[in-house]
Amino acid sequence: MLIFHGEVKYLDRIFSFAFSHPRLDLKADYVNLSSPNETNRLVSVLKNIPSLRALYLSNTQLTLSSLEPLMHGLSHVSVLEELDLNGIWSYDGTEMEILKVGLSNVPHLTVLRLRGVTAMGMSRPAPGIRHLTGLKELDLSHSSIGIMGDIGLESLATVLPLFTAMQVLVLESACIRGYTGMQKLLPALCHLTELVKLDIGYNNNILKDPGLQGLTGTLINLTAIRVLDLIATGISDRGVSALVKVLPHLVRLQVLDVRNDDIGDSEIISLVQTLCQSSKLDMGQNPPGDKSLTTADHCNTTLQELDIGVNSGVTAAGLAKVVQLISALPALTKLGMAGHFPATHLPDNVALALTEALPKLPVLEKLDLLLISNTGEADVFL
C-alpha cells in the first residue's frame, strides 16, 4: 500500500509513468481535492496505474465540482476492488448522483465505504449500485440514513438482497431507531446468508430492546456470523434475553460486544452462561434454578473476544458470577469487564477468584478492568 499525505502534484510526479503493479493500494486521506484542478491531477495518476486494487480518499474536501472528474476518472481503474469515500456528503446528498457515474466504471468492486452519507443521499444511489453484485463489504457508518422517516433505510433495503456475497455490513452510528428502523432492514438481511460481521453499534442509544428483539428473529438464519457489535445501542435485559435464545445457533461467533449498554446482572450472567456452551444449553448438571454453573465438557473454543463492560445494571455480584464462568472460554484473546462511573468495587474474594481464573485463559492478550476498584489485599493483583 502506498500512503500519501502531501499535495496531489507530488503524487502526480511519482506516477508520471505507467505503473503496472498488480496489487497496488493507494491511500490518500486528508489530501486536498477541493478543486477540479486537483482531482484532474489525481485522474492523471489513475491513468498510469490501471491495475489499482484499492483507492482510499477519506476527508479530502471533495466538492461537487471536484467529485465529477474523479468519478469519470475511475474508468481508468476499472479493475478497482475497494473504494473508500468518507466525509464528502452534503445534507441533500447531491453527490450520490455523481457517485453513480463512478460506480458504473468499477463493476468489480467488492468493498464500498461511504461513511457519513445522509438519509437523502442514501435514498438516491440504489440504481447506481445494483450492478455491484460481487460486493462483500458495505460501510455506511457515522451516517444519518436512519432519520427523515427512514427513507435511507428503505432505499438500502431495496438493494441489500442483491448482494448475496455480502460478508461485512457496518451500520455503526447510522441512527437506526428501534424496531421501526430495524423492520425496514430485516427482510433484506435474511438474504445475506454469507454475512460474517454485522456492526450496528453506537446507534445513539436508540436501537434499544425492540430493535434487538426484531433482529434476533433474523440472526437465527445468519449462522455464518462471526462478529456481532451491539456496543452503545441502549439494549437492556429484555433485548439480551431475546439474544440469548439465538446464541446457540451462532456456532461460529468469535466476537461479541455489548458494552456501554443497560444490561443487568441476571442477563449478563445468562449471556455468558450461554456463550460458555458449545451447543444448546444442557442445564441438567446445575442445581434447580441455578444457571451460574458450567463444566469443562461445555467449553466454547470459538469465542475470541467478549466485552460486557460499562453496563449500568451490572454489579460486583454479577461480575463475581462471570468470573466463575470465564474458564469455559479458553480461546478468549480479549475480555472486557470494565465497571461504570464512578467505579465498581470488587470484594477481595472476587478479585482473587479472577486472578485464579486468568491462567485458564492461556491466549488472553487484553483484559479491560477500567473503573474496577479493589481497596483490600487483592489490590495488588489488579
Phi and psi in degrees as a GROMACS rama.xvg file:
@    title "Ramachandran Plot"
@    xaxis  label "Phi"
@    yaxis  label "Psi"
@TYPE xy
-98.8617  119.046  LEU-2
-104.249  123.256  ILE-3
-130.169  130.481  PHE-4
-125.729  7.36851  HIS-5
-91.0059  -159.93  GLY-6
-80.1558  149.738  GLU-7
-61.1096  -30.5907  VAL-8
-60.8856  -30.5661  LYS-9
-75.5949  -34.4608  TYR-10
-64.9862  -36.7961  LEU-11
-60.6949  -37.2227  ASP-12
-70.8317  -37.038  ARG-13
-61.6057  -40.2844  ILE-14
-108.936  48.6126  PHE-15
-78.8951  -2.8115  SER-16
-134.452  162.257  PHE-17
-63.6824  136.567  ALA-18
-130.307  121.14  PHE-19
-115.468  26.1215  SER-20
-58.3641  127.966  HIS-21
-71.8654  -17.2255  PRO-22
-130.223  33.1221  ARG-23
-72.9035  133.026  LEU-24
-113.236  136.139  ASP-25
-117.748  119.285  LEU-26
-113.6  110.137  LYS-27
-122.815  48.9816  ALA-28
-65.3473  145.245  ASP-29
62.8171  19.0913  TYR-30
-85.9618  135.269  VAL-31
-74.2537  110.292  ASN-32
-121.045  38.862  LEU-33
-77.2749  -15.484  SER-34
-120.226  152.134  SER-35
-57.6738  -32.1141  PRO-36
-59.8864  -41.2614  ASN-37
-69.3458  -42.8829  GLU-38
-70.5081  -30.027  THR-39
-64.5741  -34.663  ASN-40
-63.4501  -42.6372  ARG-41
-64.1382  -39.2179  LEU-42
-61.8043  -38.2622  VAL-43
-64.0874  -30.8537  SER-44
-67.4833  -46.0282  VAL-45
-59.3191  -34.5266  LEU-46
-59.1476  -30.4987  LYS-47
-92.6495  -2.49153  ASN-48
-130.984  64.9057  ILE-49
-63.5374  -18.443  PRO-50
-96.1644  16.3034  SER-51
-52.9126  131.144  LEU-52
-92.0794  -39.9869  ARG-53
-141.768  142.769  ALA-54
-132.214  118.514  LEU-55
-113.146  117.717  TYR-56
-131.753  65  LEU-57
-88.6375  138.777  SER-58
54.2555  54.6621  ASN-59
-108.803  8.76474  THR-60
60.2715  30.4167  GLN-61
-60.6809  140.129  LEU-62
-117.031  173.892  THR-63
-57.6003  -42.6386  LEU-64
-71.57  -30.552  SER-65
-88.6588  -22.3536  SER-66
-70.6619  -36.5747  LEU-67
-59.4397  -50.9017  GLU-68
-63.5861  -31.0415  PRO-69
-65.4409  -43.646  LEU-70
-64.1813  -40.0082  MET-71
-66.0704  -33.2363  HIS-72
-68.5417  -18.3492  GLY-73
-64.384  -15.5556  LEU-74
-62.7282  -19.7954  SER-75
-80.9821  -13.1622  HIS-76
-125.778  56.6016  VAL-77
-66.5299  -13.6516  SER-78
-94.3623  9.72258  VAL-79
-53.7287  135.707  LEU-80
-108.475  -29.1385  GLU-81
-130.271  135.049  GLU-82
-136.036  126.596  LEU-83
-123.59  112.908  ASP-84
-124.3  110.535  LEU-85
-126.809  134.034  ASN-86
81.2794  28.7988  GLY-87
-116.143  6.00445  ILE-88
-93.2188  132.576  TRP-89
-94.4237  171.483  SER-90
-59.8  -42.3917  TYR-91
-87.1602  -2.84889  ASP-92
66.7055  27.0784  GLY-93
-58.0813  -29.7575  THR-94
-59.3025  -26.3312  GLU-95
-65.3645  -30.4115  MET-96
-64.1228  -37.948  GLU-97
-73.3242  -38.3467  ILE-98
-59.4269  -35.6467  LEU-99
-58.6495  -34.0139  LYS-100
-63.336  -46.8046  VAL-101
-63.8044  -41.5907  GLY-102
-66.2031  -28.7696  LEU-103
-68.4392  -17.8515  SER-104
-88.5751  -9.40934  ASN-105
-127.685  71.0131  VAL-106
-69.4128  -13.1734  PRO-107
-96.6552  12.7377  HIS-108
-60.1197  131.671  LEU-109
-114.507  -19.3591  THR-110
-130.748  124.645  VAL-111
-131.908  119.486  LEU-112
-118.444  116.947  ARG-113
-125.025  53.9501  LEU-114
-61.6714  135.097  ARG-115
92.3778  3.10736  GLY-116
-64.425  146.189  VAL-117
-90.4493  168.308  THR-118
-61.3592  -43.9919  ALA-119
-63.881  -38.2393  MET-120
-64.0886  -42.9021  GLY-121
-69.6743  -21.885  MET-122
-75.5621  -10.4424  SER-123
-97.1851  -33.8233  ARG-124
-84.6143  -5.34764  PRO-125
-48.3595  -50.519  ALA-126
-62.661  -27.2379  PRO-127
-79.8518  -12.3268  GLY-128
-116.75  2.75212  ILE-129
-60.5425  -29.8715  ARG-130
-77.723  -9.33478  HIS-131
-85.1819  59.2101  LEU-132
-70.4701  -13.136  THR-133
-92.706  8.49614  GLY-134
-61.7319  127.499  LEU-135
-110.85  -20.5313  LYS-136
-139.906  130.403  GLU-137
-130.602  120.385  LEU-138
-116.236  111.22  ASP-139
-120.16  35.0344  LEU-140
-71.9432  162.705  SER-141
52.888  41.882  HIS-142
-117.753  178.277  SER-143
-121.754  33.4049  SER-144
-69.6436  -15.0389  ILE-145
-92.6402  8.38235  GLY-146
-110.391  -173.767  ILE-147
56.4599  50.7503  MET-148
71.8371  20.0235  GLY-149
63.2739  25.6811  ASP-150
-65.7655  -31.2121  ILE-151
-67.1575  -42.239  GLY-152
-66.4151  -38.2564  LEU-153
-63.0571  -40.9095  GLU-154
-66.0124  -42.8376  SER-155
-60.6779  -40.5534  LEU-156
-64.1347  -25.301  ALA-157
-74.0129  -25.5669  THR-158
-104.589  -22.4075  VAL-159
-54.2933  -41.0908  LEU-160
-60.9818  -17.6213  PRO-161
-76.8984  -20.7024  LEU-162
-97.1004  65.9538  PHE-163
-69.7021  -12.8832  THR-164
-90.5142  -0.110338  ALA-165
-56.9047  130.021  MET-166
-115.913  -28.0734  GLN-167
-130.884  123.026  VAL-168
-126.565  116.892  LEU-169
-113.264  111.946  VAL-170
-121.807  32.3894  LEU-171
-61.8044  133.939  GLU-172
53.1103  46.7789  SER-173
-105.597  13.0396  ALA-174
59.7101  40.4893  CYS-175
-76.9691  121.778  ILE-176
-104.155  96.5555  ARG-177
53.3219  -153.257  GLY-178
-67.9163  -32.4428  TYR-179
-59.3075  -43.8431  THR-180
-70.8211  -44.2914  GLY-181
-65.8753  -35.2086  MET-182
-67.2553  -17.6175  GLN-183
-68.6026  -30.6054  LYS-184
-98.6943  -24.145  LEU-185
-56.1317  -46.8319  LEU-186
-60.099  -34.9573  PRO-187
-72.1418  -39.5031  ALA-188
-61.9209  -29.1592  LEU-189
-59.5861  -24.431  CYS-190
-82.0537  -13.5456  HIS-191
-92.2398  62.8994  LEU-192
-72.1792  -11.4593  THR-193
-95.5592  4.91998  GLU-194
-62.1791  126.396  LEU-195
-103.713  -33.7427  VAL-196
-132.309  129.389  LYS-197
-126.507  117.299  LEU-198
-117.232  107.942  ASP-199
-122.283  26.8386  ILE-200
-70.73  165.813  GLY-201
55.5381  39.9586  TYR-202
-90.0262  47.7151  ASN-203
52.7  32.3476  ASN-204
55.3381  32.956  ASN-205
-117.362  -8.82223  ILE-206
-66.4865  -53.0759  LEU-207
56.2072  -174.105  LYS-208
-61.0256  -44.2472  ASP-209
-59.3593  -38.4111  PRO-210
-64.5934  -43.7612  GLY-211
-68.7333  -38.4542  LEU-212
-61.978  -38.6928  GLN-213
-66.2607  -40.1154  GLY-214
-65.7053  -36.1613  LEU-215
-61.3609  -31.4613  THR-216
-64.3611  -25.9066  GLY-217
-88.0051  -36.7516  THR-218
-56.9782  -32.1692  LEU-219
-61.2347  -21.3892  ILE-220
-97.3149  -8.54432  ASN-221
-99.9  64.5797  LEU-222
-74.5364  -5.42134  THR-223
-84.9596  -5.88395  ALA-224
-57.2423  128.676  ILE-225
-115.135  -26.8811  ARG-226
-128.212  123.281  VAL-227
-129.023  114.539  LEU-228
-110.352  114.282  ASP-229
-124.226  28.3306  LEU-230
-67.0837  134.906  ILE-231
52.9619  51.808  ALA-232
-111.371  1.94028  THR-233
78.8721  14.8266  GLY-234
-76.5685  150.904  ILE-235
-132.161  -157.941  SER-236
-59.5547  -39.5442  ASP-237
-62.8333  -43.4142  ARG-238
-68.0233  -41.7144  GLY-239
-67.727  -33.1623  VAL-240
-59.3574  -39.0684  SER-241
-68.5866  -38.4094  ALA-242
-64.8589  -41.0244  LEU-243
-56.972  -34.6966  VAL-244
-68.3851  -26.7298  LYS-245
-99.2424  -14.3199  VAL-246
-54.443  -39.2287  LEU-247
-60.2757  -19.1204  PRO-248
-87.0052  -16.4727  HIS-249
-91.7153  69.4886  LEU-250
-72.1654  -12.6753  VAL-251
-102.277  4.89168  ARG-252
-60.1135  125.437  LEU-253
-113.781  -26.9196  GLN-254
-136.258  126.675  VAL-255
-134.287  126.045  LEU-256
-126.397  112.187  ASP-257
-125.76  29.6406  VAL-258
-76.9212  166.169  ARG-259
57.4203  37.099  ASN-260
-117.821  -162.39  ASP-261
-120.088  35.2778  ASP-262
-80.4288  145.628  ILE-263
-102.498  179.679  GLY-264
-55.9709  -51.1379  ASP-265
-61.6584  -40.967  SER-266
-80.4926  -29.0894  GLU-267
-64.4097  -42.1267  ILE-268
-63.5351  -45.1008  ILE-269
-62.1919  -39.3726  SER-270
-62.0949  -50.502  LEU-271
-67.1061  -39.6009  VAL-272
-56.1655  -44.7307  GLN-273
-67.0048  -40.9592  THR-274
-64.0024  -28.3854  LEU-275
-73.4383  -10.1811  CYS-276
-93.4977  137.921  GLN-277
-85.6901  -9.93488  SER-278
-145.165  -170.947  SER-279
-59.6621  150.247  LYS-280
-58.5581  134.852  LEU-281
-122.817  98.1359  ASP-282
-92.5338  11.5339  MET-283
-61.7284  -26.965  GLY-284
-87.5316  -4.95643  GLN-285
-91.5511  150.703  ASN-286
-60.164  151.877  PRO-287
-52.6983  128.011  PRO-288
79.9099  -2.02438  GLY-289
-102.646  115.944  ASP-290
-103.669  9.39346  LYS-291
-88.2003  -9.85383  SER-292
-98.4465  149.241  LEU-293
-144.257  166.717  THR-294
-129.559  163.728  THR-295
-62.2626  -24.1706  ALA-296
-69.3081  -12.5453  ASP-297
-120.156  42.4055  HIS-298
-75.1633  147.062  CYS-299
-105.037  109.179  ASN-300
-98.6926  13.97  THR-301
-103.628  -42.3521  THR-302
-64.9484  126.323  LEU-303
-111.338  -29.9728  GLN-304
-136.308  130.572  GLU-305
-139.597  126.391  LEU-306
-129.791  115.005  ASP-307
-118.252  15.7165  ILE-308
-73.0435  163.504  GLY-309
53.179  44.5691  VAL-310
-100.511  125.394  ASN-311
-62.3449  -25.4596  SER-312
-96.2746  0.676568  GLY-313
-88.8085  127.943  VAL-314
-111.244  178.791  THR-315
-60.2032  -33.1471  ALA-316
-64.8136  -40.7811  ALA-317
-65.9109  -42.4076  GLY-318
-65.2319  -32.2528  LEU-319
-61.2455  -41.7093  ALA-320
-66.0822  -40.1822  LYS-321
-61.5092  -41.2368  VAL-322
-59.6378  -35.6828  VAL-323
-66.9009  -24.5765  GLN-324
-93.8792  -28.7114  LEU-325
-64.7969  -18.5185  ILE-326
-63.9119  -16.341  SER-327
-86.7336  11.3261  ALA-328
-123.28  63.6452  LEU-329
-69.5917  -11.9769  PRO-330
-91.1001  1.2053  ALA-331
-61.815  129.695  LEU-332
-106.531  -19.8349  THR-333
-140.897  131.643  LYS-334
-134.619  121.266  LEU-335
-108.522  120.056  GLY-336
-133.489  35.4002  MET-337
-61.46  147.302  ALA-338
-82.9066  -169.856  GLY-339
-123.411  158.692  HIS-340
-59.7403  139.053  PHE-341
-80.7755  -26.9391  PRO-342
-179.219  154.267  ALA-343
-107.156  121.752  THR-344
-90.4315  124.549  HIS-345
-96.9658  124.374  LEU-346
-62.3763  161.369  PRO-347
-56.1001  -42.8162  ASP-348
-65.0759  -33.2677  ASN-349
-73.6464  -41.161  VAL-350
-61.2922  -41.5891  ALA-351
-68.3681  -37.5255  LEU-352
-62.1102  -36.0201  ALA-353
-65.8209  -43.9081  LEU-354
-63.7757  -29.8655  THR-355
-76.5604  -28.0196  GLU-356
-79.6248  -30.2838  ALA-357
-59.3121  -39.2578  LEU-358
-61.964  -16.7013  PRO-359
-84.4811  0.36697  LYS-360
-113.983  78.074  LEU-361
-67.2234  -20.7237  PRO-362
-109.546  11.4702  VAL-363
-62.8025  127.306  LEU-364
-110.159  -28.7149  GLU-365
-139.11  128.995  LYS-366
-125.96  117.676  LEU-367
-99.9968  110.592  ASP-368
-120.84  31.634  LEU-369
-57.8092  139.04  LEU-370
61.592  27.4582  LEU-371
-107.448  126.398  ILE-372
-117.734  154.465  SER-373
-155.835  117.192  ASN-374
-105.014  5.25182  THR-375
-95.4229  -158.973  GLY-376
-65.9587  -24.1582  GLU-377
-76.6123  -4.2811  ALA-378
-56.0715  -33.5585  ASP-379
-62.4575  -27.1489  VAL-380
-77.316  -21.6272  PHE-381
